[in-house]
């Protein structure tokens, strides 16, 4: 999941590739991995699906153990991470295009 760090605004901003580190949907929240995967309202639906399959709320402290518990949990977590990162990449591409 964290290999997608280069599409988070908090990261892009630090390296001057984005004008703001903020999440476009959540004012004053930096868009970093923890925010996007565990808190951001943009991904509530996907997160709820994952939490239903894992049968628990996901948290940074417990997610790794939960995703390693069963094959279904692993698959669901991996699907969730892929969906979130794919979405962020397309938003980032759109933003880069609009700025040029
Ligand atoms: Zn957000």
Backbone and ligand atoms as CSV (ligand in chain L), in Angstrom:
chain,resi,resn,atom,element,x,y,z
A,1,UNK,N,N,0.824,-1.203,0.000
A,1,UNK,CA,C,0.000,0.000,0.000
A,1,UNK,C,C,0.863,1.261,0.000
A,2,UNK,N,N,1.924,1.195,0.777
A,2,UNK,CA,C,2.733,2.413,0.918
A,2,UNK,C,C,3.616,2.660,-0.301
A,3,UNK,N,N,3.710,1.683,-1.183
A,3,UNK,CA,C,4.495,1.915,-2.396
A,3,UNK,C,C,3.830,2.979,-3.270
A,4,UNK,N,N,2.588,3.286,-2.963
A,4,UNK,CA,C,1.907,4.333,-3.730
A,4,UNK,C,C,2.136,5.721,-3.177
A,5,UNK,N,N,3.146,5.862,-2.309
A,5,UNK,CA,C,3.359,7.149,-1.637
A,5,UNK,C,C,3.479,8.324,-2.608
A,6,UNK,N,N,3.965,8.050,-3.830
A,6,UNK,CA,C,4.209,9.169,-4.747
A,6,UNK,C,C,2.940,9.762,-5.352
A,7,UNK,N,N,1.757,9.222,-5.012
A,7,UNK,CA,C,0.570,9.893,-5.509
A,7,UNK,C,C,-0.184,10.623,-4.400
A,8,UNK,N,N,0.372,10.683,-3.202
A,8,UNK,CA,C,-0.278,11.464,-2.154
A,8,UNK,C,C,0.174,12.922,-2.217
A,9,UNK,N,N,-0.797,13.802,-2.048
A,9,UNK,CA,C,-0.464,15.224,-2.186
A,9,UNK,C,C,0.561,15.687,-1.159
A,10,UNK,N,N,0.494,15.138,0.057
A,10,UNK,CA,C,1.436,15.559,1.090
A,10,UNK,C,C,2.870,15.324,0.615
A,11,UNK,N,N,3.057,14.233,-0.117
A,11,UNK,CA,C,4.368,13.897,-0.656
A,11,UNK,C,C,4.710,14.786,-1.856
A,12,UNK,N,N,3.749,14.919,-2.771
A,12,UNK,CA,C,3.992,15.731,-3.980
A,12,UNK,C,C,4.310,17.175,-3.605
A,13,UNK,N,N,3.605,17.663,-2.607
A,13,UNK,CA,C,3.809,19.044,-2.175
A,13,UNK,C,C,5.205,19.239,-1.607
A,14,UNK,N,N,5.657,18.279,-0.821
A,14,UNK,CA,C,6.981,18.384,-0.213
A,14,UNK,C,C,8.047,18.514,-1.296
A,15,UNK,N,N,7.815,17.864,-2.430
A,15,UNK,CA,C,8.798,17.939,-3.501
A,15,UNK,C,C,8.380,18.909,-4.600
A,16,UNK,N,N,7.497,19.835,-4.209
A,16,UNK,CA,C,7.105,20.966,-5.065
A,16,UNK,C,C,6.420,20.532,-6.353
A,17,UNK,N,N,5.811,19.356,-6.296
A,17,UNK,CA,C,5.098,18.919,-7.490
A,17,UNK,C,C,3.594,19.160,-7.357
A,18,UNK,N,N,3.197,19.742,-6.228
A,18,UNK,CA,C,1.783,20.066,-6.067
A,18,UNK,C,C,1.716,21.347,-5.253
A,19,UNK,N,N,0.677,22.143,-5.520
A,19,UNK,CA,C,0.597,23.433,-4.840
A,19,UNK,C,C,0.079,23.322,-3.414
A,20,UNK,N,N,-0.461,22.179,-3.047
A,20,UNK,CA,C,-1.031,22.043,-1.708
A,20,UNK,C,C,-0.886,20.617,-1.209
A,21,UNK,N,N,-0.635,20.428,0.095
A,21,UNK,CA,C,-0.574,19.070,0.637
A,21,UNK,C,C,-1.946,18.572,1.082
A,22,UNK,N,N,-2.984,19.397,0.898
A,22,UNK,CA,C,-4.283,19.062,1.473
A,22,UNK,C,C,-5.101,18.093,0.640
A,23,UNK,N,N,-5.899,17.304,1.341
A,23,UNK,CA,C,-6.882,16.460,0.677
A,23,UNK,C,C,-7.940,17.363,0.058
A,24,UNK,N,N,-8.265,17.158,-1.228
A,24,UNK,CA,C,-9.256,18.019,-1.870
A,24,UNK,C,C,-10.651,17.885,-1.260
A,25,UNK,N,N,-10.914,16.807,-0.545
A,25,UNK,CA,C,-12.248,16.600,0.029
A,25,UNK,C,C,-12.332,16.928,1.506
A,26,UNK,N,N,-11.213,16.977,2.187
A,26,UNK,CA,C,-11.222,17.145,3.636
A,26,UNK,C,C,-10.346,18.345,3.998
A,27,UNK,N,N,-10.959,19.522,4.194
A,27,UNK,CA,C,-10.193,20.728,4.452
A,27,UNK,C,C,-9.216,20.563,5.624
A,28,UNK,N,N,-8.010,21.038,5.407
A,28,UNK,CA,C,-6.963,21.067,6.431
A,28,UNK,C,C,-6.424,19.706,6.838
A,29,UNK,N,N,-6.797,18.672,6.087
A,29,UNK,CA,C,-6.194,17.360,6.345
A,29,UNK,C,C,-5.157,17.088,5.268
A,30,UNK,N,N,-3.914,16.806,5.664
A,30,UNK,CA,C,-2.918,16.468,4.642
A,30,UNK,C,C,-3.295,15.147,3.977
A,31,UNK,N,N,-3.139,15.093,2.665
A,31,UNK,CA,C,-3.450,13.860,1.957
A,31,UNK,C,C,-2.230,12.950,1.992
A,32,UNK,N,N,-2.162,12.121,3.027
A,32,UNK,CA,C,-1.080,11.139,3.100
A,32,UNK,C,C,-1.694,9.741,3.190
A,33,UNK,N,N,-0.837,8.722,3.279
A,33,UNK,CA,C,-1.338,7.346,3.230
A,33,UNK,C,C,-2.341,7.081,4.356
A,34,UNK,N,N,-2.023,7.535,5.549
A,34,UNK,CA,C,-2.898,7.244,6.679
A,34,UNK,C,C,-4.267,7.891,6.487
A,35,UNK,N,N,-4.269,9.138,6.052
A,35,UNK,CA,C,-5.540,9.826,5.834
A,35,UNK,C,C,-6.370,9.114,4.766
A,36,UNK,N,N,-5.743,8.840,3.643
A,36,UNK,CA,C,-6.475,8.288,2.505
A,36,UNK,C,C,-7.023,6.888,2.807
A,37,UNK,N,N,-6.199,6.026,3.373
A,37,UNK,CA,C,-6.645,4.652,3.589
A,37,UNK,C,C,-7.598,4.511,4.778
A,38,UNK,N,N,-7.369,5.302,5.823
A,38,UNK,CA,C,-8.108,5.048,7.054
A,38,UNK,C,C,-9.183,6.085,7.375
A,39,UNK,N,N,-9.125,7.269,6.774
A,39,UNK,CA,C,-10.048,8.317,7.189
A,39,UNK,C,C,-10.830,8.982,6.064
A,40,UNK,N,N,-10.229,9.166,4.924
A,40,UNK,CA,C,-10.819,10.033,3.911
A,40,UNK,C,C,-12.236,9.594,3.516
A,41,UNK,N,N,-13.151,10.545,3.503
A,41,UNK,CA,C,-14.549,10.234,3.190
A,41,UNK,C,C,-14.744,9.840,1.724
A,42,UNK,N,N,-13.790,10.205,0.857
A,42,UNK,CA,C,-13.920,9.824,-0.543
A,42,UNK,C,C,-13.977,8.313,-0.717
A,43,UNK,N,N,-13.368,7.581,0.227
A,43,UNK,CA,C,-13.261,6.130,0.073
A,43,UNK,C,C,-14.070,5.371,1.117
A,44,UNK,N,N,-15.085,6.040,1.673
A,44,UNK,CA,C,-15.937,5.402,2.683
A,44,UNK,C,C,-16.568,4.104,2.179
A,45,UNK,N,N,-17.060,4.160,0.949
A,45,UNK,CA,C,-17.771,3.008,0.403
A,45,UNK,C,C,-16.843,1.790,0.297
A,46,UNK,N,N,-15.665,2.030,-0.317
A,46,UNK,CA,C,-14.699,0.942,-0.480
A,46,UNK,C,C,-14.225,0.445,0.882
A,47,UNK,N,N,-14.027,1.396,1.826
A,47,UNK,CA,C,-13.549,1.031,3.156
A,47,UNK,C,C,-14.593,0.184,3.883
A,48,UNK,N,N,-15.867,0.560,3.729
A,48,UNK,CA,C,-16.923,-0.228,4.377
A,48,UNK,C,C,-16.980,-1.656,3.846
A,49,UNK,N,N,-16.806,-1.790,2.531
A,49,UNK,CA,C,-16.785,-3.139,1.955
A,49,UNK,C,C,-15.654,-3.965,2.545
A,50,UNK,N,N,-14.489,-3.342,2.648
A,50,UNK,CA,C,-13.334,-4.035,3.211
A,50,UNK,C,C,-13.591,-4.403,4.674
A,51,UNK,N,N,-14.149,-3.469,5.426
A,51,UNK,CA,C,-14.390,-3.710,6.853
A,51,UNK,C,C,-15.429,-4.807,7.065
A,52,UNK,N,N,-16.377,-4.898,6.136
A,52,UNK,CA,C,-17.364,-5.977,6.220
A,52,UNK,C,C,-16.674,-7.326,6.047
A,53,UNK,N,N,-15.764,-7.394,5.073
A,53,UNK,CA,C,-15.063,-8.654,4.827
A,53,UNK,C,C,-14.111,-8.993,5.971
A,54,UNK,N,N,-13.430,-7.985,6.499
A,54,UNK,CA,C,-12.488,-8.227,7.599
A,54,UNK,C,C,-13.219,-8.383,8.930
A,55,UNK,N,N,-14.470,-7.961,8.944
A,55,UNK,CA,C,-15.271,-8.026,10.160
A,55,UNK,C,C,-14.691,-7.167,11.297
A,56,UNK,N,N,-14.102,-6.049,10.944
A,56,UNK,CA,C,-13.595,-5.095,11.933
A,56,UNK,C,C,-13.324,-3.750,11.268
A,57,UNK,N,N,-13.283,-2.687,12.058
A,57,UNK,CA,C,-12.874,-1.382,11.548
A,57,UNK,C,C,-11.382,-1.442,11.277
A,58,UNK,N,N,-10.942,-0.863,10.158
A,58,UNK,CA,C,-9.504,-0.904,9.903
A,58,UNK,C,C,-8.795,0.267,10.593
A,59,UNK,N,N,-7.623,-0.031,11.118
A,59,UNK,CA,C,-6.781,0.952,11.805
A,59,UNK,C,C,-5.329,0.661,11.433
A,60,UNK,N,N,-4.497,1.710,11.447
A,60,UNK,CA,C,-3.091,1.467,11.076
A,60,UNK,C,C,-2.442,0.380,11.936
A,61,UNK,N,N,-2.828,0.295,13.195
A,61,UNK,CA,C,-2.191,-0.653,14.123
A,61,UNK,C,C,-2.618,-2.095,13.880
A,62,UNK,N,N,-3.802,-2.294,13.302
A,62,UNK,CA,C,-4.338,-3.655,13.225
A,62,UNK,C,C,-4.485,-4.188,11.804
A,63,UNK,N,N,-4.319,-3.317,10.813
A,63,UNK,CA,C,-4.628,-3.739,9.443
A,63,UNK,C,C,-3.732,-4.869,8.959
A,64,UNK,N,N,-2.443,-4.797,9.263
A,64,UNK,CA,C,-1.519,-5.809,8.752
A,64,UNK,C,C,-1.900,-7.189,9.280
A,65,UNK,N,N,-2.187,-7.271,10.572
A,65,UNK,CA,C,-2.583,-8.545,11.149
A,65,UNK,C,C,-3.890,-9.040,10.523
A,66,UNK,N,N,-4.842,-8.101,10.344
A,66,UNK,CA,C,-6.139,-8.482,9.771
A,66,UNK,C,C,-5.974,-8.987,8.343
A,67,UNK,N,N,-5.146,-8.305,7.548
A,67,UNK,CA,C,-5.034,-8.692,6.142
A,67,UNK,C,C,-4.283,-10.006,5.979
A,68,UNK,N,N,-3.471,-10.371,6.970
A,68,UNK,CA,C,-2.723,-11.622,6.879
A,68,UNK,C,C,-3.500,-12.798,7.464
A,69,UNK,N,N,-4.699,-12.523,8.006
A,69,UNK,CA,C,-5.416,-13.582,8.719
A,69,UNK,C,C,-5.997,-14.647,7.780
A,70,UNK,N,N,-6.545,-14.244,6.657
A,70,UNK,CA,C,-7.088,-15.223,5.708
A,70,UNK,C,C,-6.790,-14.761,4.281
A,71,UNK,N,N,-6.960,-15.679,3.348
A,71,UNK,CA,C,-6.757,-15.351,1.944
A,71,UNK,C,C,-7.788,-14.313,1.496
A,72,UNK,N,N,-9.026,-14.465,1.943
A,72,UNK,CA,C,-10.075,-13.522,1.556
A,72,UNK,C,C,-9.759,-12.116,2.090
A,73,UNK,N,N,-9.223,-12.055,3.301
A,73,UNK,CA,C,-8.866,-10.767,3.901
A,73,UNK,C,C,-7.736,-10.119,3.101
A,74,UNK,N,N,-6.772,-10.925,2.716
A,74,UNK,CA,C,-5.655,-10.427,1.908
A,74,UNK,C,C,-6.163,-9.870,0.573
A,75,UNK,N,N,-7.006,-10.659,-0.090
A,75,UNK,CA,C,-7.528,-10.227,-1.389
A,75,UNK,C,C,-8.340,-8.931,-1.265
A,76,UNK,N,N,-9.168,-8.848,-0.242
A,76,UNK,CA,C,-10.015,-7.674,-0.066
A,76,UNK,C,C,-9.167,-6.433,0.217
A,77,UNK,N,N,-8.129,-6.587,1.032
A,77,UNK,CA,C,-7.262,-5.453,1.361
A,77,UNK,C,C,-6.499,-4.990,0.132
A,78,UNK,N,N,-6.039,-5.971,-0.640
A,78,UNK,CA,C,-5.284,-5.637,-1.831
A,78,UNK,C,C,-6.184,-4.951,-2.869
A,79,UNK,N,N,-7.414,-5.410,-3.002
A,79,UNK,CA,C,-8.370,-4.757,-3.904
A,79,UNK,C,C,-8.637,-3.318,-3.466
A,80,UNK,N,N,-8.846,-3.132,-2.175
A,80,UNK,CA,C,-9.098,-1.799,-1.628
A,80,UNK,C,C,-7.932,-0.861,-1.925
A,81,UNK,N,N,-6.720,-1.308,-1.647
A,81,UNK,CA,C,-5.540,-0.470,-1.868
A,81,UNK,C,C,-5.395,-0.114,-3.347
A,82,UNK,N,N,-5.637,-1.088,-4.210
A,82,UNK,CA,C,-5.526,-0.843,-5.647
A,82,UNK,C,C,-6.555,0.177,-6.111
A,83,UNK,N,N,-7.797,0.028,-5.637
A,83,UNK,CA,C,-8.844,0.961,-6.033
A,83,UNK,C,C,-8.514,2.387,-5.596
A,84,UNK,N,N,-8.071,2.529,-4.359
A,84,UNK,CA,C,-7.757,3.854,-3.821
A,84,UNK,C,C,-6.611,4.494,-4.609
A,85,UNK,N,N,-5.555,3.715,-4.846
A,85,UNK,CA,C,-4.387,4.283,-5.525
A,85,UNK,C,C,-4.688,4.591,-6.996
A,86,UNK,N,N,-5.493,3.753,-7.632
A,86,UNK,CA,C,-5.873,4.016,-9.016
A,86,UNK,C,C,-6.642,5.329,-9.115
A,87,UNK,N,N,-7.547,5.501,-8.158
A,87,UNK,CA,C,-8.341,6.721,-8.104
A,87,UNK,C,C,-7.466,7.957,-7.896
A,88,UNK,N,N,-6.540,7.866,-6.947
A,88,UNK,CA,C,-5.656,9.001,-6.665
A,88,UNK,C,C,-4.801,9.345,-7.875
A,89,UNK,N,N,-4.321,8.306,-8.567
A,89,UNK,CA,C,-3.474,8.559,-9.738
A,89,UNK,C,C,-4.246,9.295,-10.819
A,90,UNK,N,N,-5.511,8.912,-11.026
A,90,UNK,CA,C,-6.262,9.579,-12.093
A,90,UNK,C,C,-6.597,11.014,-11.679
A,91,UNK,N,N,-6.844,11.244,-10.389
A,91,UNK,CA,C,-7.080,12.618,-9.922
A,91,UNK,C,C,-5.814,13.458,-10.117
A,92,UNK,N,N,-4.690,12.866,-9.782
A,92,UNK,CA,C,-3.411,13.559,-9.899
A,92,UNK,C,C,-3.090,13.894,-11.362
A,93,UNK,N,N,-3.372,12.942,-12.245
A,93,UNK,CA,C,-3.140,13.180,-13.674
A,93,UNK,C,C,-4.004,14.329,-14.185
A,94,UNK,N,N,-5.277,14.335,-13.736
A,94,UNK,CA,C,-6.196,15.393,-14.157
A,94,UNK,C,C,-5.693,16.753,-13.662
A,95,UNK,N,N,-5.208,16.780,-12.414
A,95,UNK,CA,C,-4.725,18.030,-11.831
A,95,UNK,C,C,-3.494,18.528,-12.587
A,96,UNK,N,N,-2.600,17.604,-12.925
A,96,UNK,CA,C,-1.386,17.985,-13.647
A,96,UNK,C,C,-1.734,18.543,-15.023
A,97,UNK,N,N,-2.734,17.946,-15.661
A,97,UNK,CA,C,-3.140,18.398,-16.980
A,97,UNK,C,C,-3.756,19.801,-16.895
A,98,UNK,N,N,-4.592,20.006,-15.885
A,98,UNK,CA,C,-5.246,21.309,-15.735
A,98,UNK,C,C,-4.251,22.426,-15.431
A,99,UNK,N,N,-3.127,22.063,-14.810
A,99,UNK,CA,C,-2.143,23.080,-14.439
A,99,UNK,C,C,-1.213,23.437,-15.586
A,100,UNK,N,N,-1.269,22.636,-16.668
A,100,UNK,CA,C,-0.333,22.898,-17.756
A,100,UNK,C,C,-1.017,23.503,-18.985
L,1,ZN,ZN,ZN,-9.776,13.293,2.543
